[in-house]
Amino acid sequence: MSPDPKEHLLGRRILRAQFQDPVGQTLPITIARGHFPSMTNRLSELSKTLRGSAILQIAGEVKDLTQQGHDIANLSVGDFSSEQFPIPRLLEDATVDALRHGESTYPPPAGMDELRSAIVEFYKHRWNADFDVENILVTGGARPVIYTAYRALIDPGDRVVFGVPNWNNQYYCQLTGADAVMIECDASTAFLPTAAALRPHLRGARLLALNSPLNPTGTVMSAEQLGEICDLVLEENARRGPAERPLFVLYDQVYWMLTVGGATHVNPISLRPAMAPYVVLVDAISKAFAATGLRVGWAVGPEDVIRVMNDVSAHVGAWAPRAEQVATAKLLVDHAAVDRYTANIQHELAIRLAAFYDGLMAMKADGLPVDSIRPQGAIYVSARFALHGMQTADGDTLATDDDVRRYLLHEAGFAIIPFGAFGSAGETGWFRISIGIVTVADIEALLPKIRAAVTGVLAGAAARAG
């Protein structure tokens, strides 16, 4: 007997396919998305607690408005315009050449030998650092470095300490079952953690996650600040007995080549060579060379840690594409080409960061509730819009940072990210502005719209008070 057509209820959208019954009759299958069988516990325990990226959620909202025809300056996502910030020509040509020469198969799990050697030479030239290829793991961007480091070092219940605002450590703690210890930082320290703030939390901790230049603030840790933190880590590890696992530092420096205004990047190993057994450095071509889509990142760390990180990476297939690895190897050892590119991108970022910062500070000078911190690196400006408690022309009260964000988005076409998306607590009014996709002319055109939006709610408040 031929079976009846089957209907599998798996979602909102209707998908239709066909199958044949035993006598060859073609029957339709209807798959409807959105309706699920009455079963409990379909998904993992992690699925009940893991939150999606707040940054990407906001980006989705902005995309929807843009597709509806709204004029939006999307300064929410930390990316680059490939027209304004093209990748190095050497990197582009070498990637194409590698593909034409058949470099399209699986790479070695730890990374191509020529790239790992090039990374060693790169740091030798830039920092006079003596690493070995066994200290290097290449992955598909910087994110797998961070994830595999967590997997190699963290057991459920281990404590991970980091300052907030920060980029994504709270999510990695959820993924690994770590106990996240978030240290609130504010404008008085340029939102960077200090040794004094960290000291009470490092005893017994397993990992300290640091980032400089800092995403989301564009501020840079000084040699004095970082040196004091390194001394705390060394002190804590000296206190621990041989049976106690050490405290490691995960140092995310993916923006380190994009400093501006005389700021200088420092790293824990160069500052304190005794830190080498306890540090995993995170780096990539994604930001320094505006190559976010090429997905080449790497870790530098102790051999025993790198070995386990490599095993984790191999199991999830988090490898960088082979052709891009070959091309990156050629770029990193061409020091003149790197210097030319770095000088140009730093200049272009500096004028954009300064244009936004100067515009915001001009508003502050005029008495508007706006503030900023002078950018030192990366592609970010920190901005404060203290509009809480005010009402829009429509009578809506701006009670939260997200209310302020939505108001600026709809009133000025200005898309930004609140620090709450980076782990900060409370409604501080601080936001990240990303300038990688705008020209100086775009910024100059946008600033009057921002000023008008801010003065609009102030004028409404004054009228109601009168």
C-alpha positions in Angstrom: 0.0 0.0 0.0 1.4 3.4 -1.0 2.1 5.7 2.0 0.2 9.0 2.3 2.1 12.2 1.6 4.1 13.1 4.6 4.1 16.5 6.3 7.1 17.3 8.5 6.6 20.4 10.6 9.9 22.0 11.1 9.6 25.7 10.6 7.7 28.7 9.2 8.6 28.6 5.6 7.1 25.9 3.4 9.6 23.8 1.4 8.4 21.2 -1.0 10.3 18.1 -2.3 9.3 14.8 -3.8 9.9 11.1 -3.1 8.8 7.9 -4.8 6.8 5.2 -3.1 7.6 1.5 -3.5 5.6 1.2 -6.8 7.2 4.3 -8.3 4.5 6.9 -7.7 5.9 10.3 -7.0 4.5 11.9 -3.9 5.1 15.4 -2.5 6.7 16.1 0.8 5.8 19.4 2.6 8.3 20.8 5.2 6.8 23.7 7.1 9.2 25.7 9.3 7.9 27.1 12.6 5.8 24.2 13.9 7.7 21.6 16.0 6.6 18.3 17.5 5.4 18.4 21.1 8.7 17.3 22.5 10.7 18.8 25.4 14.4 19.3 25.7 15.1 19.3 22.0 18.3 21.3 22.4 21.3 21.3 24.7 21.6 23.0 28.1 24.0 25.5 26.5 21.2 26.5 24.1 19.1 27.7 27.1 21.7 30.2 28.3 24.0 31.2 25.4 23.1 34.6 24.0 23.5 35.6 20.4 25.9 38.5 19.7 24.3 41.8 20.6 26.5 43.5 18.0 25.3 41.3 15.2 21.7 41.8 16.4 22.0 45.5 16.0 23.8 45.0 12.7 20.7 43.0 11.5 18.4 45.8 12.6 20.5 48.4 10.7 20.5 46.2 7.6 16.7 45.9 7.7 16.4 49.7 7.8 18.9 50.2 5.0 17.0 47.7 2.8 13.8 49.6 3.5 15.4 52.7 2.0 16.6 54.6 5.1 19.8 56.6 4.9 21.9 55.0 7.6 25.6 55.6 8.5 26.4 52.1 9.7 29.1 52.7 12.3 28.1 49.6 14.3 30.3 46.8 12.9 34.1 46.7 13.3 34.9 46.2 9.6 36.4 48.1 6.7 35.2 49.4 3.4 37.3 47.5 0.8 37.1 50.6 -1.4 38.6 52.9 1.1 40.9 50.4 2.8 41.9 47.8 0.1 44.1 45.0 1.3 47.8 45.2 0.4 48.3 44.6 -3.3 51.0 42.0 -2.5 48.5 40.1 -0.4 45.9 40.2 -3.1 48.3 39.1 -5.9 49.9 36.4 -3.9 46.5 34.9 -3.0 45.4 34.8 -6.6 48.8 33.3 -7.6 48.6 30.7 -4.9 45.2 29.6 -6.1 46.4 29.4 -9.7 49.2 27.2 -8.6 46.9 24.7 -7.0 47.1 25.9 -3.3 43.5 24.9 -2.7 43.7 21.8 -0.6 43.7 21.2 3.1 46.6 23.0 4.9 48.5 21.4 7.7 46.5 21.7 10.9 49.0 23.9 12.7 49.4 26.1 9.6 51.7 26.2 6.6 55.3 25.9 7.5 56.2 29.0 5.5 53.6 31.1 7.3 54.7 29.9 10.8 58.3 30.7 9.9 57.2 34.1 8.5 55.4 34.9 11.7 58.6 34.1 13.7 60.6 36.3 11.4 57.9 39.1 11.6 58.1 39.3 15.4 61.9 39.1 15.3 62.0 42.1 13.0 59.3 44.1 14.8 60.0 43.3 18.4 63.4 41.5 18.4 61.5 38.5 19.9 62.8 35.0 19.6 59.9 32.6 19.0 60.1 29.2 17.5 57.7 27.7 14.9 56.4 25.4 17.6 55.1 28.4 19.5 52.9 29.3 16.5 49.4 28.1 15.6 47.6 29.4 12.5 43.8 29.5 12.5 40.9 30.9 10.4 41.0 34.3 12.0 41.6 35.4 15.6 38.3 34.0 17.0 39.4 30.3 16.8 42.6 31.3 18.6 40.6 32.7 21.5 38.2 29.7 21.5 40.9 27.1 21.3 42.9 28.9 24.1 39.8 28.7 26.3 39.4 25.0 25.5 43.0 24.2 26.2 43.2 26.1 29.5 39.7 26.2 31.0 37.7 23.6 32.8 34.1 24.3 33.9 34.1 26.4 37.0 37.5 27.9 36.4 37.6 31.7 36.9 38.4 34.0 34.0 39.1 37.6 34.8 38.7 40.5 32.4 37.8 44.1 32.3 34.6 45.4 30.7 33.8 46.8 28.2 35.5 44.1 26.3 35.0 42.0 23.2 33.3 38.7 23.7 35.0 37.1 26.6 31.7 36.7 28.4 30.5 34.5 25.5 33.6 32.4 25.6 33.1 31.9 29.3 29.6 30.6 28.6 30.9 28.2 25.9 33.4 26.7 28.2 31.5 26.8 31.5 34.0 29.3 33.0 33.1 31.6 35.9 33.4 35.1 34.4 34.8 37.7 36.7 34.1 41.0 35.0 35.9 44.1 36.3 34.0 47.3 35.5 36.2 50.0 34.0 35.3 53.6 33.3 36.5 56.7 31.6 38.9 57.6 34.4 41.2 54.7 33.2 40.2 55.0 29.5 38.1 51.8 30.2 41.3 49.8 30.6 41.8 47.5 33.7 44.5 48.5 36.2 46.6 46.4 38.4 44.8 47.8 41.5 41.4 46.8 40.1 42.6 43.3 39.1 44.6 42.5 42.3 41.7 41.3 44.4 40.5 38.9 41.7 43.6 37.1 40.5 44.2 34.7 43.5 43.2 31.3 42.3 42.0 32.6 38.8 42.9 30.5 35.8 42.9 33.1 33.0 43.3 36.9 32.7 42.0 38.2 29.3 43.5 41.5 28.1 43.0 43.5 24.9 45.1 46.4 23.6 44.3 48.5 21.6 40.9 47.9 23.2 37.8 47.0 21.3 35.4 48.9 21.8 37.1 52.0 23.1 40.2 52.5 20.8 42.4 53.1 23.9 45.8 51.6 24.4 47.5 50.2 27.5 50.7 51.9 28.5 53.9 50.1 29.3 53.5 51.1 32.9 50.0 49.8 33.1 50.8 46.5 31.5 54.0 46.1 33.4 52.2 46.4 36.7 49.7 43.8 35.6 52.4 41.4 34.5 54.1 41.8 37.9 50.8 40.8 39.5 50.6 37.7 37.3 54.2 36.7 38.1 53.6 37.3 41.8 50.5 35.1 41.7 52.3 32.3 39.8 55.3 32.4 42.2 52.8 32.0 45.1 51.3 28.9 43.6 52.7 25.5 44.5 53.8 22.9 41.9 50.5 21.1 42.2 48.5 24.2 41.4 47.8 25.2 37.8 49.2 28.6 36.8 47.4 31.8 35.9 47.6 32.5 32.1 47.2 35.7 30.2 45.3 35.8 26.9 46.5 38.9 25.2 44.4 40.0 22.2 46.5 42.4 20.1 44.8 42.2 16.7 44.8 46.0 16.4 48.4 46.5 17.6 49.6 47.9 14.2 46.8 50.5 14.1 47.9 52.9 16.7 47.6 56.7 16.2 48.5 60.0 17.7 51.9 58.8 19.1 50.5 55.8 21.0 52.8 52.8 21.3 51.8 49.2 21.5 53.4 47.0 24.2 53.1 43.3 24.8 53.6 41.2 28.0 56.5 39.1 26.7 58.7 42.0 25.6 58.0 43.9 28.8 58.6 41.0 31.1 60.4 38.0 29.5 59.5 35.9 32.5 55.8 36.1 31.3 56.6 33.9 28.3 55.4 30.6 29.9 52.1 32.1 30.8 51.0 34.2 27.8 49.0 33.3 24.6 49.2 36.2 22.1 46.3 36.6 19.7 47.0 38.2 16.3 45.7 38.3 12.7 45.9 40.0 9.4 42.2 40.9 9.7 42.6 44.4 11.2 46.2 45.4 10.5 45.8 44.8 6.8 42.0 45.4 6.5 41.6 41.7 5.5 38.7 40.7 7.7 37.3 38.3 5.0 40.6 36.4 4.3 40.5 34.6 7.7 44.1 34.3 8.7 44.9 34.5 12.4 47.4 33.0 14.8 48.4 32.3 18.3 51.9 32.7 19.9 52.2 30.7 23.1 54.0 28.0 25.1 54.5 24.8 23.2 52.4 22.6 25.5 49.4 25.1 25.2 49.8 25.5 21.4 49.8 21.7 21.0 46.4 21.3 22.7 45.0 24.3 20.9 46.1 22.7 17.6 44.2 19.5 18.5 41.0 21.5 19.3 41.4 23.5 16.1 41.9 20.3 14.0 38.8 18.7 15.4 36.6 21.7 14.5 38.4 22.4 11.2 39.2 26.0 12.2 42.0 26.3 9.6 42.9 29.3 7.6 42.5 28.8 3.8 45.7 27.5 2.2 46.1 30.1 -0.5 45.7 33.0 2.0 48.3 31.4 4.2 50.8 31.3 1.4 50.1 34.9 0.5 50.3 36.1 4.2 53.7 34.4 4.5 55.0 36.5 1.6 53.5 39.7 3.0 54.9 39.4 6.5 58.5 39.0 5.4 58.3 41.9 3.0 59.1 44.4 5.6 59.1 47.4 3.3 55.7 46.5 1.9 54.3 46.2 5.4 55.8 49.5 6.5 54.3 51.3 3.5 50.9 49.8 4.1 51.0 50.5 7.8 51.9 54.1 7.4 49.1 54.7 4.9 46.3 52.9 6.9 47.4 54.6 10.1 47.2 58.0 8.4 43.8 57.3 6.9 42.4 56.0 10.2 44.0 58.9 12.2 42.2 61.6 10.1 38.8 59.8 10.5 39.2 59.2 14.2 40.3 62.8 14.7 37.4 64.2 12.7 34.8 62.3 14.8 36.5 63.1 18.1 36.9 66.7 17.3 33.3 67.0 16.2 32.1 65.4 19.4 34.3 67.6 21.6 32.9 70.6 19.8 29.5 69.6 20.8 30.7 69.2 24.4 32.3 72.6 24.3 28.9 74.0 23.3 27.3 72.6 26.4 25.7 69.5 24.9 25.6 66.3 26.9 28.2 64.6 24.7 31.7 63.4 25.6 34.5 61.3 24.1 38.0 59.9 24.8 40.8 60.7 22.4 41.3 57.6 20.3 44.8 56.0 20.4 44.3 53.1 18.1 42.1 50.5 16.3 39.1 51.9 14.4 36.9 53.1 17.3 35.8 56.3 18.9 34.3 56.1 22.4 31.4 58.5 22.7 28.9 59.4 25.5 25.4 60.7 24.8 23.9 61.5 28.2 20.3 61.8 27.0 18.7 59.6 29.6 15.4 60.8 31.1 14.8 63.1 28.1 11.8 62.8 25.8 11.7 62.7 22.1 9.3 64.8 19.9 7.0 61.7 19.9 6.9 61.8 23.7 9.0 58.7 24.2 11.3 58.8 27.2 14.9 57.8 26.6 15.4 55.6 29.7 18.1 53.2 28.6 21.2 53.1 26.4 19.3 51.1 23.9 16.6 53.8 23.8 19.3 56.4 23.1 20.8 54.2 20.4 17.5 53.7 18.7 16.7 57.4 18.9 20.0 58.3 17.2 19.6 55.6 14.7 16.1 56.8 13.6 16.6 60.5 14.1 20.1 60.9 12.7 20.7 57.7 10.7 23.6 57.1 13.1 24.1 53.4 13.9 26.4 52.7 17.0 26.8 50.1 19.7 26.2 50.7 23.4 28.9 49.5 25.8 26.3 47.2 27.3 26.9 44.9 24.3 30.5 44.6 25.5 29.6 43.5 29.0 29.3 46.8 30.8 26.6 47.1 33.4 24.3 50.0 33.9 23.1 52.7 31.6 26.2 54.7 31.2 25.5 56.4 27.9 28.8 55.3 26.4 28.9 53.9 22.8 31.3 52.5 20.3 31.6 54.3 17.0 33.4 52.3 14.2 35.0 54.4 11.4 36.3 51.7 9.0 33.6 52.2 6.4 33.3 56.0 6.2 35.2 58.8 4.6 36.0 62.1 6.3 33.3 63.7 4.1 30.8 61.2 5.4 31.8 62.1 9.0 31.5 65.8 8.3 28.0 65.3 6.8 26.9 63.1 9.7 28.1 65.3 12.6 25.4 68.0 12.0 22.7 65.3 12.1 24.0 64.1 15.4 24.1 67.6 16.8 20.5 68.2 15.6 19.3 65.0 17.2 20.9 65.9 20.5 19.7 69.5 20.5 16.2 68.2 19.5 15.6 66.3 22.7 17.2 69.2 24.8 14.9 71.7 23.1 11.9 69.5 23.9 13.0 69.2 27.5 13.4 73.0 27.8 10.0 73.6 26.3 8.3 71.2 28.6 10.1 72.7 31.6 8.9 76.2 30.5 
